[in-house]
Amino acid sequence: MPSVLVVDDQDQVRQLIRETLEQAGYDVEEARDGKEGLDLYRTRSPDLVIMDILMPDQDGLEAIMTLHREFPEARIIAMTGGSDAIGVLNFLGVAKMLGARRTLQKPFELKVLLDMVAAELIA
């Protein structure tokens, strides 16, 4: 069973993604920030990471950069919410430059997430 690490500071978002992925047959771990996510990746090596960008303590951009540097093969989907007025599209572009393979803007349809996860795990 493929494993996915979901890193997001919002409990409701993590829970929704976790439940959706578990119903689709994935094994899911959760982290509340980039530091916790990096620690879990280092010990458990999940097949895929879904990383929020805007988080306290250690943001997703820093975590993506560190994760990609330490584990160049890491499969990462970066996600963030808000409007483009605060530069969301720029955050997603930077995340891709730092090592995220795919990006997702919140809010998103769960089917889009599932399709992206499946495509990334097949790649």
C-alpha positions in Angstrom: 0.0 0.0 0.0 1.6 3.4 -1.0 2.3 5.8 1.8 1.6 9.5 1.8 2.7 12.1 4.3 0.3 15.1 4.6 1.9 18.3 6.1 -0.5 21.1 6.9 -1.0 23.3 9.9 -4.8 23.2 9.6 -6.3 20.2 11.4 -9.4 20.1 9.3 -7.5 20.1 6.0 -5.2 17.3 7.2 -8.1 15.2 8.4 -10.1 15.7 5.1 -7.0 14.7 3.0 -6.2 11.8 5.3 -9.8 10.4 5.1 -9.9 10.8 1.4 -6.6 9.1 0.8 -7.3 6.3 3.2 -10.6 5.6 1.5 -8.7 5.3 -1.7 -6.4 2.7 -0.2 -3.3 4.8 0.9 -1.5 4.6 4.2 -1.4 8.2 5.5 0.8 10.0 8.1 0.3 13.5 9.2 2.5 16.4 10.3 1.6 19.9 11.5 4.5 21.8 10.1 7.6 21.5 7.9 9.9 20.5 10.8 7.6 17.7 11.9 7.2 16.6 8.3 10.9 16.4 7.7 11.4 14.4 10.8 8.7 11.9 9.7 10.1 11.7 6.2 13.5 10.9 7.6 12.2 8.1 9.7 9.5 6.6 7.6 10.4 7.5 3.9 6.8 7.8 2.6 6.2 7.4 -1.2 4.7 10.9 -1.5 4.5 14.1 0.5 1.7 16.6 0.2 3.1 19.8 1.7 1.3 23.0 2.5 3.4 26.1 1.9 2.2 28.7 4.5 2.7 27.3 7.9 4.2 28.5 11.2 7.5 27.3 12.7 8.9 25.9 9.4 7.1 26.8 6.2 6.6 24.5 3.3 9.1 26.2 1.0 11.9 25.7 3.4 10.8 22.1 4.1 10.6 21.4 0.3 14.0 22.8 -0.2 15.5 20.7 2.6 13.6 17.6 1.6 14.7 17.9 -2.0 18.3 18.5 -1.0 18.5 15.5 1.3 16.3 13.2 -0.8 16.4 14.3 -4.5 14.1 11.5 -5.4 11.3 12.6 -3.0 7.9 13.0 -4.6 6.3 16.3 -3.4 3.0 17.9 -4.2 2.9 21.5 -2.9 -0.4 23.2 -2.0 -1.5 26.5 -0.7 -4.6 28.6 -0.4 -5.6 32.2 -0.6 -5.9 34.5 -3.5 -3.4 35.5 -6.1 -3.4 39.0 -4.5 -1.0 37.6 -1.9 1.1 35.8 -4.4 -0.2 32.3 -4.2 0.8 31.5 -7.8 4.3 32.8 -7.0 4.5 30.5 -4.0 3.5 27.5 -6.1 6.0 28.5 -8.8 8.8 28.8 -6.2 7.8 25.5 -4.7 8.2 23.8 -8.1 11.6 25.4 -8.5 12.7 24.1 -5.1 11.7 20.5 -5.8 7.9 20.0 -5.8 6.9 17.9 -8.7 3.3 19.2 -8.8 1.3 22.0 -7.3 -2.3 22.4 -6.1 -4.1 25.6 -5.2 -6.7 25.4 -2.3 -9.6 25.0 -2.4 -9.4 22.0 -4.7 -11.8 19.2 -5.6 -10.9 15.9 -3.9 -11.0 14.1 -7.2 -8.3 16.4 -8.5 -6.2 15.5 -5.5 -6.7 11.8 -5.9 -5.9 12.0 -9.6 -2.7 13.9 -8.9 -1.6 11.5 -6.1 -2.3 8.5 -8.4 -0.4 10.1 -11.3 2.6 11.0 -9.1 2.8 7.5 -7.6 2.8 5.9 -11.0 5.4 8.3 -12.4 
